[in-house]
Amino acid sequence: MKKVAVENAVGLTLCHDITAMRDGFKGAAFRRGHVITEEDIPKLLDLGKRTVFIWEDNAGEIHEEDCARRMAAMAPVDGAHYEGPSEGKVLLLADRRGMFRVDTELLRQINTIGDITISTLPDHFPVEPGMRLASMRIVPLVTKEAQILQAEALCKERRLLNLLPYGHKKVGVIVTGSEIYTGRIQDKFEPVVRRKLAAYPSEIQGVTICDDDLDMIVSAAQTYLQAGADFLIFTGGMSVDPDDLTPTAIRRLGASIVSHGVPSQPGNMTLVAYLQDTPILGVPGAAISMPTTIFDVLLPQVFTGVKLTKDDLIRLGDGGLCQFCKSCHFPNCTFGRY
C-alpha cells in the first residue's frame, strides 16, 4: 500500500475502512475497496484525513481481511466454524462438545512469522458448543504475502488445531476396601463417579465393591471386560502401602501401566493404564472429598479415545497444583493444563 494526500487520491482505491464518529454514529464512512472521487475529498478532510492508504499494484502485499481468510483456510477444524473477518480477524467457534487440541510447537512457529498473531485456548481444553477456540489476524493493515505463504506451508505438514469428539464408553467401576465391603463405612465414590460420567456419553455397567482380596478384584474387572466394558475405573487401595492391592490387580489383568502417580494435586496417586485399547484409571480417595481432581482432567481425553502417554502425564506438573478456590472454576483456571 502507499500513503497519498487525499487531493491526489481521486480514482485510487482505498485499502482500509475509514471510520466516522459523530452525532451518535460510529461506523465506516468509507469502505475498503472504495474508489475515491472528487466529492469525497471534503468529506475525508472533515474526518481529519489528510492522507489515505491506497493499493499499489504488484506490491506483493495482502490485506488484513484476506490474511484472516487464508489463515482460517489453512487451519480447518471439524466440529467448529470460523466467523468473520471482522476488524481484520477471524474467530473460531465450537459447534460440538469435545477436547480442543493445539499443536503448540507449530503455533509457536507461526507466531514468530513477522506480523501474524494466532491466539487459542490451551491445548487439551474441554469445550462446549459456542465457545471461542481461536482468533487469527495480522497486526498491521497489510503484510507481505510471503508471510502468509510461509504459514500455509507449515500447516500443510501438520494440523494446527483440532476438536476431538467424545466417544461412547461402557464403564465398569470397582471399589475396593474391606471397610466398605463389610459395611463398616458407606461407599461414597459411586455417586461421585456417576455424576462425573454423566457429563460424557457413557453407560455404567455396574459398580462392584470388593474386599481387600486380589483374586476378587481381578475377577470383578474380568467380569466387566467379558461383558463388553471398554473403560475400567478403580478406586481404593491406590497408595503405596504394602496392603494396597489395586495396582497389583491391574497389573495381573495384563494391563500396561503408563504411570502410577502424576505430578498433580489433588490426585497425586492416580494410576493410568491400558489393557490393549481399554483405558484403566485408578482414582485415589481425593476424588470423593474434592470438587475437582486430576480425575476430571483425564476424563475428557479418555472419552476422545486418544491414549494418554507418559509425557502427557509429566506435563501435568506445569499447572498441576489446584488453588482450592472457594468456588471451583475448572476448567477455566490454571489447573490441569498439559
C-alpha positions in Angstrom: 0.0 0.0 0.0 1.0 3.6 -0.4 0.2 6.8 1.5 -1.3 9.5 -0.6 -2.6 13.0 0.1 -6.4 13.0 -0.3 -6.3 15.7 -3.0 -4.1 13.3 -5.1 -6.2 10.2 -4.4 -9.0 10.7 -6.9 -9.5 7.5 -8.9 -7.5 5.4 -6.5 -8.8 2.5 -4.3 -8.8 2.6 -0.5 -7.2 -0.4 1.1 -8.8 0.2 4.6 -12.1 1.3 6.1 -12.3 4.9 7.4 -14.4 5.2 10.5 -16.6 8.2 11.3 -17.8 9.1 14.9 -20.3 12.0 15.1 -23.8 12.7 16.2 -24.2 9.3 17.9 -23.0 7.5 14.8 -20.0 5.2 14.7 -19.2 3.2 11.7 -17.5 3.1 8.3 -17.8 6.3 6.3 -15.7 4.8 3.5 -15.2 1.1 3.0 -12.1 -0.7 1.8 -12.2 -1.0 -2.0 -13.9 2.4 -2.4 -12.7 4.3 -5.4 -12.1 7.9 -4.2 -14.0 10.7 -6.1 -13.7 14.5 -6.1 -16.8 14.6 -3.9 -15.1 12.5 -1.3 -12.2 14.9 -0.7 -14.0 17.4 1.6 -15.7 14.6 3.5 -12.3 13.0 4.1 -10.8 16.3 5.2 -13.8 16.8 7.6 -12.9 13.4 9.1 -9.4 14.6 9.7 -7.9 12.5 6.9 -5.3 14.5 5.0 -3.8 11.3 3.7 -5.2 7.8 2.8 -3.6 4.5 2.1 -4.3 3.1 -1.4 -3.3 -0.1 -3.1 -0.2 -0.4 -5.1 -0.3 -2.9 -7.9 2.2 -5.8 -7.8 3.5 -4.8 -4.3 3.4 -8.3 -3.0 1.2 -7.3 -0.2 -2.1 -8.7 1.2 -4.8 -7.0 3.2 -5.6 -8.0 6.8 -9.0 -9.4 5.9 -7.6 -11.5 3.1 -4.9 -12.7 5.5 -7.5 -13.7 8.1 -9.4 -15.7 5.5 -6.3 -17.5 4.4 -5.3 -18.3 8.0 -8.7 -19.8 8.6 -8.4 -21.9 5.4 -5.0 -23.2 6.5 -6.3 -24.4 9.8 -9.7 -26.2 9.2 -11.4 -27.8 12.3 -14.1 -30.4 12.1 -16.8 -29.6 14.6 -16.1 -25.9 14.6 -16.5 -22.9 12.3 -14.9 -19.6 11.6 -16.7 -16.3 11.8 -15.5 -13.1 10.1 -13.4 -11.5 9.1 -14.4 -8.6 11.3 -12.0 -5.8 12.2 -9.3 -7.8 10.4 -9.7 -11.0 12.4 -11.5 -14.4 12.2 -12.8 -16.2 15.2 -13.1 -20.0 15.6 -16.2 -21.2 17.5 -17.0 -24.7 18.6 -20.1 -26.5 17.2 -19.9 -29.5 19.4 -18.5 -30.8 22.8 -15.1 -32.2 22.8 -11.4 -31.7 23.6 -9.6 -28.9 21.9 -6.1 -29.7 20.8 -3.4 -27.4 19.7 0.0 -28.2 18.1 1.7 -25.8 20.5 5.1 -26.0 18.7 3.5 -25.3 15.3 1.6 -22.4 16.9 4.9 -21.0 18.2 6.5 -21.3 14.8 3.6 -19.5 13.1 3.5 -16.7 15.7 7.2 -16.0 15.1 6.4 -15.1 11.4 6.5 -11.3 11.4 3.0 -9.8 11.5 0.9 -13.0 12.2 -0.8 -13.5 15.5 -2.9 -16.5 16.4 -4.3 -16.9 19.9 -6.1 -20.0 21.2 -7.5 -21.8 24.2 -4.9 -24.1 25.9 -4.1 -27.5 24.5 -6.2 -30.3 26.0 -9.1 -27.9 26.8 -12.6 -29.4 27.2 -15.1 -27.2 25.3 -18.8 -26.8 24.9 -20.7 -25.7 21.8 -20.4 -21.9 21.1 -17.1 -21.5 23.0 -14.4 -19.3 21.4 -11.4 -21.5 20.4 -9.0 -19.3 18.4 -8.6 -15.9 16.9 -6.4 -15.0 14.0 -5.2 -11.8 12.5 -2.2 -9.8 11.4 -1.0 -6.8 13.4 -0.7 -4.2 10.6 -3.3 -3.3 7.9 -1.3 -5.2 5.3 1.6 -7.6 5.2 3.9 -9.2 2.7 2.1 -12.2 1.1 5.3 -14.2 1.7 4.5 -14.3 5.4 1.1 -16.0 4.8 2.7 -18.4 2.3 5.2 -19.4 5.0 2.4 -20.1 7.5 0.4 -22.0 4.9 3.4 -24.2 4.1 3.9 -25.1 7.7 0.2 -26.1 8.1 0.4 -28.4 5.1 2.7 -30.7 7.1 0.9 -30.7 10.4 -2.6 -30.0 11.8 -2.6 -26.8 13.8 -5.9 -27.2 15.6 -8.3 -30.0 16.3 -11.6 -30.6 18.2 -11.8 -34.3 19.2 -15.3 -35.5 19.8 -16.2 -37.7 22.8 -17.0 -41.4 22.0 -19.3 -43.7 23.9 -17.8 -45.8 26.7 -19.2 -48.8 28.6 -17.8 -48.4 32.1 -17.1 -50.9 34.9 -16.5 -49.4 38.3 -14.6 -51.3 41.0 -14.5 -50.0 44.6 -12.0 -51.8 46.9 -11.6 -51.8 50.7 -12.6 -54.2 53.5 -14.1 -51.4 55.5 -16.6 -50.7 52.6 -17.1 -54.4 51.7 -18.0 -55.3 55.3 -20.4 -52.4 55.6 -18.4 -50.7 58.4 -18.5 -47.4 56.3 -20.6 -46.4 53.4 -19.2 -46.1 49.9 -19.0 -42.5 48.8 -17.4 -43.0 45.4 -20.3 -44.3 43.4 -22.4 -41.1 43.5 -19.2 -39.1 42.6 -18.3 -41.3 39.6 -21.9 -41.4 38.4 -22.1 -37.6 38.5 -18.9 -37.1 36.6 -19.5 -39.7 34.0 -23.0 -38.2 33.3 -21.2 -35.4 31.5 -19.9 -37.8 28.9 -21.6 -40.4 26.5 -21.3 -43.3 28.9 -23.1 -46.4 30.2 -22.2 -47.6 33.7 -22.4 -51.3 33.5 -22.2 -51.6 37.3 -20.4 -50.7 40.5 -18.7 -53.6 42.3 -17.4 -53.4 45.9 -14.6 -55.7 46.6 -12.8 -56.9 49.7 -9.1 -56.4 50.0 -8.7 -59.6 48.1 -6.6 -59.8 45.0 -8.5 -62.6 43.3 -11.8 -60.9 44.0 -10.7 -57.5 42.5 -9.2 -59.2 39.4 -12.4 -61.3 38.9 -14.6 -58.3 39.1 -12.6 -56.5 36.4 -12.6 -59.6 34.2 -16.4 -59.9 34.5 -16.8 -56.3 33.3 -14.4 -56.8 30.4 -16.2 -60.0 29.3 -19.5 -58.1 29.4 -18.0 -55.6 26.9 -16.7 -52.8 29.2 -14.2 -50.6 27.3 -13.3 -48.4 30.3 -12.5 -49.5 33.9 -12.3 -47.2 36.9 -10.8 -48.5 40.2 -10.8 -46.6 43.5 -9.4 -47.6 46.9 -6.1 -49.1 47.6 -4.2 -46.6 45.5 -1.4 -45.6 47.8 2.0 -47.3 48.2 1.2 -49.2 51.4 2.1 -52.9 51.1 -1.6 -53.9 51.6 -2.9 -51.7 48.9 -3.8 -54.3 46.2 -5.4 -52.3 43.4 -2.2 -51.5 41.3 -1.2 -55.2 41.6 -4.7 -56.3 40.5 -4.4 -54.0 37.4 -1.1 -55.5 36.5 -2.4 -59.0 36.9 -5.1 -58.2 34.4 -2.3 -57.8 31.9 -2.6 -54.1 31.6 0.4 -51.8 30.9 0.9 -49.1 33.5 1.6 -45.8 31.9 2.2 -44.2 35.3 1.3 -44.8 39.0 1.5 -41.3 40.3 1.2 -38.0 38.5 2.7 -34.5 39.3 -0.7 -33.1 40.2 -2.5 -32.3 43.4 -5.2 -33.3 44.3 -5.0 -36.7 42.8 -1.2 -37.3 43.1 -1.6 -41.1 43.4 -3.7 -41.5 40.2 -2.8 -44.6 38.1 -3.2 -44.7 34.3 -3.0 -47.9 32.4 -4.2 -49.6 29.2 -5.3 -53.2 28.5 -4.7 -53.1 24.8 -7.0 -50.2 23.9 -9.1 -50.2 27.1 -8.2 -47.3 29.4 -8.0 -48.0 33.1 -7.9 -45.3 35.8 -7.0 -45.9 39.4 -8.6 -43.0 41.2 -7.3 -42.0 44.7 -9.7 -41.0 47.6 -9.3 -37.3 46.9 -11.9 -37.6 44.2 -14.5 -38.1 47.0 -13.7 -35.1 49.0 -12.5 -32.6 46.5 -14.8 -31.0 43.8 -12.0 -31.2 41.2 -9.0 -33.6 40.9 -6.9 -34.9 38.2 -9.7 -37.4 37.5 -11.7 -34.5 36.0 -8.7 -33.5 33.9 -8.1 -37.0 32.4 -11.7 -38.0 31.7 -12.1 -35.8 28.6 -9.1 -37.4 26.9 -10.2 -40.9 27.8 -13.5 -40.2 26.0 -11.8 -39.0 22.9 -10.1 -42.4 22.5 -6.6 -40.9 22.3 -4.3 -42.7 24.6 -2.6 -40.8 27.4 1.2 -41.0 27.3 3.8 -40.7 30.0 4.8 -37.3 28.5 1.2 -36.1 28.8 1.2 -37.0 32.5 4.6 -35.5 33.1 3.4 -32.2 31.6 0.7 -32.0 34.2 3.3 -30.7 36.6 3.1 -27.2 35.0 -0.4 -26.2 36.1 -0.8 -29.3 38.3 -1.4 -27.5 41.6 -5.1 -26.8 42.4 -5.7 -23.5 44.2 -8.8 -24.9 46.1 -10.8 -21.8 45.2 -13.9 -21.3 47.3 -16.0 -21.6 44.1 -14.4 -24.0 41.7 -13.9 -22.5 38.2 -12.5 -25.6 36.5 -11.7 -25.8 33.6 -11.5 -22.1 33.4 -8.4 -22.0 35.6 -4.7 -22.9 35.7 -5.3 -26.5 37.0 -4.9 -29.4 34.6 -3.2 -27.7 31.7 -1.0 -30.2 29.9 
